């Protein structure tokens, strides 16, 4: 069960990530102070900001904890939910009683400090610069494979916004929409997220936006990559932290706080075909479908039994993938977020979904029922889903079984070519926007006549002709190493 949760936010550009994690954890301990001495495991979500080699051990020292183990996750927005499910599994097996899962980012400070600001070290031991050097590095847990392969890297498909725009283009093509039509639809999808963020005290942006405000390209809402303007993209330059105390029922009862419990019902994980260029269908997520179906099955619930959702929302296509995987409507009356989402609540690196868990815990405490949190890492690659409830699960916590589904997903990978002299059919495209609507890059994934897929970048001479062009479904001529393309006659 999650017995307590805390969140922190600080707009001061001198704040540090570990300081924010300390504050979030302290808030959680204020609800369950007697559990402080019983923490056996401190799990820290991978920190992009400077936190030293031992962020979990440093956090434990700053909080005055004496855990038997500390650890830090690999890169991936799936990590917070995965760490909670991992702790729940160990508790259910009798191997653990109390775990602290925490994370934070201070990218707002990092951006300011690049301009000369000085970080503060307000809490003793909270900064790796103060204490971390004296501690051994934390063990790293989780899948540490890199998110892209040589095929993607060779054509500049590295930035998440560019890769997710590929997925969005495939979705738009499947629906028969132009880029402008897709952008208008996405404004309708994401506007309710801003309404939720406006109610959250720790949200970075608390402005309610209309669909038109989100979808219209203006000087203040520049087009980043078709079809995403700035206000549809995860906002990373935030200072936010979150923490959750995961305990056994026995430990909660001994601490006198069992009445605050929100129960972990189930969790499940799955991965997509690992590299985007090898995925057979870039308009859907087989991994998210497998993980959500397994989590619901393990909890013995149907999707209609879920009272609240927090769906990962780094870019709109992540929300669309989850809606499709769960079989719910894009404008489900239950809502799709408990925080407001990464573009509006804030996107603190790998740690966003810990805020999703915390907000879902608060929601269940206030209204009862159940909640589902989905989390996503790399390029819609690693998925973790957790289900929570106000009452104990009828059969105890259970992990969803995705082994058979994972074998099917892995076997579906399409062979990838790294060079070719051939025509090809574009299956996904990302038109990167520059000043005045110019196209500065236009990487694609295309299918060759022999069934292989290839990632290719546009020849420079082609860029002007690609502005406003719907590339998915077009034929191109691919040549060279690394692959470059031009539009077919």
N, C-alpha and C positions, 0 to 999 in steps of 0.2 A: 504494500500500500504506500501511497504518498501521504505522509502524515503532515507535512508542512512544505511550503514553497515560499520563495522570496524573489523579488525583482528589484533592480536598481537602474537609475538613469542619471546622467550627469552631463550637462552641456558645457561645463568648464573644460577648456581645451588643454588643461594640464592634468586631468584625471588619467589614471592608469587602469589597465584591464584587471589586474589582480585586486586592486582596491575595489573595483566595482563588484567583483566576485565575492570579496569579503563582505561587502555591505549586503548583497543579496542573501548570502548564507546566514549572516547575523539576523536578518529579518526572519528567515525560516526558524532559526533557533529561538527567537523570541516567542514563537508559538509552542515550542517544545524544548524548553531549556534543559530539562534533565536528560535529554538524549545526547547532549554535547559530549558527555564522558563515555558514551557507548558506541560512538562511530568507529567502525572497524575498517571501512573502505572509503577513500576519497577518490572519486573519479572526476577528472577535469576534461572538458571538451577542448579539442585542439584550438589554440589561440593564435590568431594571425598577428596580433600586436606583440610587441616585445614583452615576453613574460618569462624569459630564461628557460633553462633546460628542465626545471623541476617545478612547474606551476602548481601541481597538485600538492606536493610536499610543502611548497612555500605557503599555499593557502591553508593547509592544515596547521602549520606553525603559527601563522597569523591569527588563526581562530583558537589556538590553544588546544588543538585536538591531538590525540595520540593513536592514530589508526595503525592497524597492522599492515595495511597495504595502501599505496598510492599508485595512480596510473593516469595516463593522458591518452586521449583517443587519437586515431589517425585523422587526416583531413576528411571532411564530409559532413554536410548538413543533416545526414541521417544519424549522426553520432549521439546526440542527446537522448533520442528515443531508444536507440539501441542500447545505450548504457543503462537506462532505466529498466528495460526488459531483461538485460543481463543480470542486474542486481536482483530483480524480482525472481528470476529463475534460481539464483543462488539462495535466496531467502526461502523459496518454496522447497528447495532441496535440503534445508537445514544447515547450509554452509555459511550463512551470514545472517546477522540480525539487523544491523543499521548501516546504511550507506549514504554518503553525501555525494550527489551529482551536481556539479557546478560548471559555469562557464561565463565568459565575458569577452567583450571586445572594446577597444578604445581607438577605433579608426578615425573618429572625429578628432581626437587628440593627436593621433599620428600625422594627420594631414596638417594640423596647426603647427606641430613641432617641426615639420619639414620646413616651415617658414620661420623657425627660430624660437618658438615657445619652449618653455622649460617645464618638464613633467614635475608633478608634485609627488611627494612621498609622505602622505599624510598619516597613513596607518602603519604602525610599526610592523615590519615583516611582510607587508602586503606587496612590496615591490621586489621583483627578482633582482634588481640592481642592489638592493639592501641585503637580502638574505639568500637569494637563490644560489649564489656561487658556492656556498658552503654545503649544499645539498647534492646528493647523487641524482643524476637524471631520473625522471620518472620512467617506469616501463611504459612502452607504447602498445596499445591494444587496438584491434580492428584491422580491417582490410587495407593494406597500405599500397595497393596497386595504383599507379598513376592513371589519371582519367582519360588521357588521349594517347593515341599511338602515333607512329611515324607518319601515317597517311594524313591525319588531321594537322599535325604540327608542320608538315612540309608546305601546307597552303595557308597557314596562318589561322587555322581554326583552333584558337586557344581561349580567347575571352569567353566566359560563360554566356554573355548576352548574344554573342554571334552564334554559338552552337544552339542555344534555345530558340533563336530566331529561325534556325533551320527547321526545328520541330514545328514551329508556328506556321511556317510556309507550307509544310506538308498538310497540316490541319486545314488551313484555308483552302488549299487546292481540293482536298477531299470534300469540303463543304461547298465548293463552287463559288467562293468569295474572292473578290479582288483584295489587294492589300488594304485599300481604303475601307472597304466593307468590313474586312476582318478587324481593323482598328476600331471602327465604330461599335462593333459587337463587343469587343474587349472593354471598351469604355463602360458599357452596360454591365458587363461581368464584374469589373473591379470597383465601380462606384460604391457598392454596399460595403466594401472593405474599408473605405475611408470613413464611413459612418461608424463602424465599430472602433477604428483607431481613435476617433474623436472622443470616445468614452473612456479610453485607457490612460491613466495618469502617467504611465511610464512610456507611452508612445512617443516617437520622435516627431512625427507630424500629426497634429490634431485638427486638421482642416478638412471639413466635409467637402468633397468634390463631386461635381455632376459628371455624368458620362461624357458630355461634350467637353468639359474642362480637361478630362483625362485623355480624350481621343484627338483633340484638335492640336495640331502642330503650331506652336507659336515660338516667339523668341525665348519665352520662359519655359517652354515645354518642347525643346528641340527634338527632332527625330534622331534617335540613336542608331537604330538599325531597323529596317522595314520589318514588321509594322509597328515597332515599339517606340513611342516617345519616352522621354525621361521619366514621366510620372507613372509609367507601367513597369519600371525596372526596380529591382531590389536596391535599397539605399544602404550602402555599407558604411558610410561615414557617420557612425553613431557611437556613443558611449553607453553601453547597456550591459547589465549582468543579470544572471538568473541562477537559482539553486533549488534543489528539491531533496528532501529527506525521504528515503525509501526504507521502510522498516517492516518487520514482522508484526503481526497482530499482538503477539505476546510482549514484544518490546514496547509497543504503543500502550498496551494496558499497564505494564509495569511503570511507565512514565506518566500514567494518568491522562493520556491525551487521545485515547482510542476513539473518542466521540468526534474527533476532527478528521478521521480517516476518509480518504478517497481511495478506493480499492483498484489495484491493477488487475484487470480481468484477463488480458491476454496481450501477446505481442508476436509479431512475425516480421521476417526480413526476407528480401529477395533482391537480386540484381538483374539489371537489363543485360542484353548482349553488351559486353563491356565497352567497346569502342563504337562511337556513333556511326562511323562509316560502314560498319558491318551489320547494322540493325536492318532487319527485313522490312520494317514499317516504322518510319520516323514520325508518324502521326498518332501513335498510341504508345502505351506503356504496359507491356506484358509483365514486367517485374512488379509494378505497383498493383496491377490486377491480382497477381499471385499473393503478394503480401497482405493486401486488404482482405481478400477472400479467406486466406488462412487465419488471419486474426479474428474475423467474424465467426468463422467456423469453430475455432478454439473456444471462443466465448459463448458459443451456442446462441448467437444473436443473428438476426437479419439486419440489413441496413436500415429498415424502417424502425428498428428498436433503438437506434442511436438518437440521442437528444441534442447533441452539439458536435460540430466538426471544427477542427483546425487543420486545414489543408495547406501543405507547403505551397508557397506563392512567390518564389523568387522572380518568376516571370509568368504572365498569364497562362502560357501553355502548360505549366506545372499544375495549375488549378484545373484546367480543362482535362488533363490526363487523369487526375484524381476523380473528377466528376464522372468521367466515362468509366473508369475502373470500378467505382462504387455503384454505378447505375442510378445516380441521383440527378435531379434537374439542376442546371446552372444557377437557377434562382430559387433553390429549395427554401421553403419558409423557415427552416431551422438555421439558415445561414451557413456560410462556408468557412468562417474564421471566428476565433474567440479573441484574437489580438488585434486584427486589422491588417495583417499581412506584411511581408517584407518591404514593399515599396512605401508603406505608410506608417505602420508601427515601427519599423526599422529592421534592418537586416544585419544583425551582429555576427557576421562571419558564419562559422559552423554552428553557432549556438542558438540560432533563432528558435528551433523547435522546443528548446527547454522553456522558452517563454510561452510557446504554445501549450506545453504541458501545464505550466503554472497557471495560465489563464483558464485552461479547461478545468483544473482542480478548483479554482475559485468559482467557476460557473456551476460545477456540480455541487459544491458546498451550498451555494445559494439556492439552487433550483432542483437539486436531486437529479435522478436519471443517470444517463450514461453519456460518454463523450469519446470521440475517435480523433486521434492525432496522427497525421501522416508526415513523414520527414524524408528528405531527399538529399543525396550527396552527389558530387561531381556533376555530370551532365545528364540529369535524370537517370543516373546509373545505379546508385545504391539506395534502396528503399527500406524504411522501417515504419511499422504501423503499430500503435498501441491503443488499447481500449480500456477505459476507466469507468468506474461506477460508484454510486453512492452507497451501495450495499455490497456485501461479500459475494464473489462469484459462486454460483451453485456448486461448481466442482473444483474450486480453488484456481489459482493462477495457472494458465496453460500457455505454452508456446505453440504457435501455429506451425504446421508442417508444410514446408515449401520445397522439399527435396525433389519430388517428382516434377513439379512445375519448373523448378530451376533447371533440371536436365533437359526439359523440352525447350526452354528459352535458350540455353547454351547451344543446343543442337540446331537452332534456327538461324545461327549466324551466317551471313552471306560472305562468300570469299571476297577479299578486297585486293584490288590492283593498285600498285604504287606508280605504275607508268603504263601508258597505252598510246597508240596512234590510231584513233578510232572515233567514230561518232558515238554519242551516248545520249540517254534521256535523263533530264534533270528530275530528281525525286525530292530534293530539298534545296533551298537557296537562302542566302543571307545577304541582302544589299546594305552595306554599311554606309551610313549617311555622313556627308561632310557639309561644309558651309554652303548655304543656298540650295540645298537639296541635291548637291552633286553626290555621285557614288564614288567612294574612295577604295572600296574593295567589294568583291562579290563572290565569296567562296560558295561552292555547291557540292552536293553529293549526287552523283549520277550513276545510272545503271548502263553497263556496257552490253553489247549484243550477246555476249556469252554468259550473261547473268551475274558477272562480278560487279561490284560497286567501286567507284573511285571518287576520291575527294580532289577537287581541282579549283584553282584560283583563276579569275578572269585575266586575260591578257590586258595590259594597260590600255591598249588601243580600243578595247571594247567598252571601257567603263562609261563613257558618255552615252552610249547607246542603251545602257542598262537602267538608267534612271526611269522609274515608274513602270518598268517592264515586269510582267509576271513570268518568272523564269521556270517555275515548276511545270513540267510537262513539255518544255521546249527541248529541241534537239540542239546539241552542241558538238563541236569538233575538239577533241582532246589530243594534246601532244606534249612532248617534252618531259623533262625530269628536273624538278618536281612538276606535276601535271599542270598545264595551263589550258584554258579553253577560249574559243571564240564561238559566237552564234553561228549555227549552220545556215547555209543559204536557204 
